[in-house]
Amino acid sequence: MFYKKSSEGYRQMAEGIEMKTLVHGEKTSMCEFRLAKGAEIPRHDHPHEQTGFMVSGVLRFDVEGEVFDARAGDSWNLAGGKPHSATALEDTVVVEIFSPVREEYLP
């Protein structure tokens, strides 16, 4: 599967948060998230391992009390089942890979 950059296909996930799945296969899915400054991802967990790369902006993660401010060029990996939340401190663009595939994120 290949993906050609496009401004179409984003879904509103929550106030100030847009997402679209870029590509997916049998075992992984890759998504782009656009978060407006001040947008909050409430504390949650899921069975998917989550690996991310910060394209632009600043996103403050709270992973079980450990706080990390991700900036352009930073990356992370969160084990499945680990509670986490995040707040966009600036307008932010993130690319994340999930394993297994996040079925609910597929187009």
Secondary structure, DSSP 8 states (H G I E B T S, - for coil): ------S---EEEETTEEEEEEEE-SS-EEEEEEE-TT-EEEEE--SSEEEEEEEESEEEEEETTEEEEEETT-EEEE-TT--EEEEESSSEEEEEEEES--GGG--
